[in-house]
Amino acid sequence: MRIERAKQYFAAAFMAGFIGGILFANLTVRDYVTTSGIFNPYFLKQYAQSEIEGGEYLLYLSGIRLVPLFLIVLLGQTRVRKLLSVAAFLWAGFSAGTVVCAGILNMGIQGVVFWVIAMVPQFLFYALAYLMVLWYFFIYPQSRWNLGKTVAVLVFMAAGLITEAYINPILMQMFLNTL
């Protein structure tokens, strides 16, 4: 499969999911989205005042961030690897569309700023790790996995976990204190 065609599939899947997430948040769960969840003012106030223990948070994050990657790697060993790659981008787009829409419905433009701060910087590292794995599965057998790719994925995941556990809580509390 040509590289350009693969990029088009990934972009189309993400955008279809993103639009689907926006429609889902607006048409089916709008009341739920605007009354509960991470955008709830009570939750935000509690989060801004809480002390987050980085080590414990790192252990918690390791479980919820590494298990999906491990499952994708296992499923990628089967014949559904291309479908899995497209489905992962579809789901990522759907999730992003839903969360962005929920942020805007609850906080206006500050909801988008909140979402960006909540995702940075760890998202960049996670995205690179997942993109490497999903890209490999999508273009297989034209590409071969090697030790360098394994190390890169592990380094990106570790950097994502560390920044999410130690840096992101500080950024979030700084933003929430401005509200």
C-alpha positions in Angstrom: 0.0 0.0 0.0 1.3 3.4 -0.9 2.3 5.7 2.0 0.0 8.6 0.8 -3.0 6.3 0.7 -2.3 5.1 4.2 -2.1 8.8 5.4 -5.5 9.4 3.7 -7.1 6.5 5.5 -5.8 7.6 8.9 -6.9 11.2 8.3 -10.4 10.2 7.0 -10.9 7.8 9.9 -9.9 10.4 12.5 -12.1 13.1 10.9 -15.1 10.8 10.6 -14.7 9.9 14.2 -14.3 13.5 15.2 -17.5 14.6 13.5 -19.2 11.6 14.9 -18.1 12.5 18.4 -19.4 16.1 18.0 -22.7 14.8 16.7 -22.9 12.3 19.5 -22.2 14.9 22.2 -24.7 17.3 20.8 -27.5 15.1 19.8 -27.6 12.2 22.2 -25.9 13.0 25.5 -26.0 16.8 25.6 -27.8 16.9 29.0 -25.4 14.4 30.5 -22.3 16.1 29.1 -23.4 19.5 30.5 -24.2 18.3 34.0 -21.5 15.8 34.9 -17.9 14.8 34.2 -14.6 16.6 34.3 -16.2 19.9 33.3 -18.4 20.0 36.4 -17.5 23.1 38.4 -17.4 21.2 41.7 -15.0 18.7 40.3 -12.8 21.4 38.8 -12.7 23.3 42.2 -11.8 20.1 44.0 -9.1 19.2 41.5 -7.5 22.7 41.7 -7.2 22.3 45.5 -6.0 18.7 45.7 -2.4 17.5 46.1 -1.5 14.9 43.6 1.1 12.3 44.6 3.2 11.8 41.5 4.5 8.3 42.3 1.0 6.9 43.0 -0.4 8.7 40.0 2.3 7.3 37.8 1.4 3.7 38.8 -2.2 4.4 38.1 -1.5 5.9 34.7 0.8 3.0 33.8 -2.1 0.6 34.1 -4.6 2.7 32.1 -2.2 3.8 29.4 -0.1 0.6 28.8 -3.0 -1.9 28.8 -4.6 -0.5 25.6 -1.3 -0.4 23.9 -0.6 -4.0 24.9 -4.0 -5.0 23.6 -3.4 -3.2 20.3 0.0 -4.9 19.9 -1.7 -8.3 20.6 -4.5 -7.7 18.2 -2.0 -6.4 15.6 -0.5 -9.8 15.4 -3.7 -11.1 13.7 -5.3 -10.6 10.3 -7.3 -7.6 11.6 -4.3 -5.4 11.9 -5.3 -2.9 9.2 -8.9 -2.7 10.5 -7.5 -2.3 14.0 -5.4 0.7 12.9 -8.3 2.4 11.2 -10.6 1.6 14.1 -8.1 3.1 16.6 -8.0 6.4 14.6 -11.8 6.4 14.3 -12.1 6.0 18.1 -9.4 8.6 18.8 -11.3 11.1 16.6 -14.7 10.2 18.2 -13.2 10.7 21.7 -11.6 14.0 20.7 -14.8 15.3 19.1 -16.9 14.3 22.2 -14.5 15.9 24.7 -13.9 19.1 22.7 -17.7 19.5 22.3 -18.3 18.8 26.0 -15.7 21.4 26.9 -17.3 24.0 24.6 -20.8 23.2 25.9 -19.7 23.6 29.5 -17.0 26.3 29.5 -17.2 28.0 26.1 -13.9 28.7 24.5 -12.2 28.1 27.9 -13.2 24.5 27.4 -11.0 24.2 24.4 -8.1 25.8 26.3 -8.8 23.4 29.2 -8.7 20.4 26.8 -5.4 21.5 25.3 -3.8 22.0 28.7 -5.2 18.7 29.9 -3.6 16.9 26.9 -0.3 18.7 26.7 2.5 17.6 26.9 1.8 13.9 27.4 -0.5 13.6 24.4 2.4 14.4 22.0 4.4 11.5 23.4 1.5 9.0 23.5 0.5 10.0 20.0 3.9 9.3 18.6 4.1 5.9 20.3 0.6 4.8 19.1 1.2 6.2 15.6 4.4 4.2 15.3 2.6 1.0 16.2 -0.6 1.7 14.2 1.4 2.8 11.2 3.4 -0.4 11.3 0.3 -2.6 11.5 -1.4 -0.7 8.6 1.5 -0.9 6.1 2.7 -4.4 7.1 4.3 -6.3 5.4 6.0 -3.4 3.6 7.7 -2.5 6.8 9.5 -4.6 9.4 9.5 -4.1 13.2 12.9 -3.8 14.8 14.6 -3.0 18.1 14.9 0.7 17.4 11.1 1.0 16.9 10.5 -0.9 20.2 12.8 1.4 22.1 11.2 4.5 20.5 7.7 3.3 21.5 8.9 2.5 25.1 10.7 5.9 25.4 7.6 7.8 24.1 5.3 6.0 26.4 7.6 6.5 29.4 7.9 10.2 28.5 4.1 10.5 28.3 3.6 8.8 31.6 6.2 10.9 33.4 4.9 14.2 32.0 1.3 13.2 32.7 2.1 12.3 36.3 4.4 15.1 37.2 4.0 18.1 34.8 0.4 18.0 33.7 -1.1 18.3 37.3 0.9 21.5 37.7 -0.3 22.9 34.4 -3.9 22.0 35.2 -3.8 23.6 38.6 -2.3 26.7 37.2 -5.1 27.0 34.6 -7.9 26.1 37.1 -6.6 28.8 39.5 -7.2 31.4 36.8 -10.9 30.5 36.4 
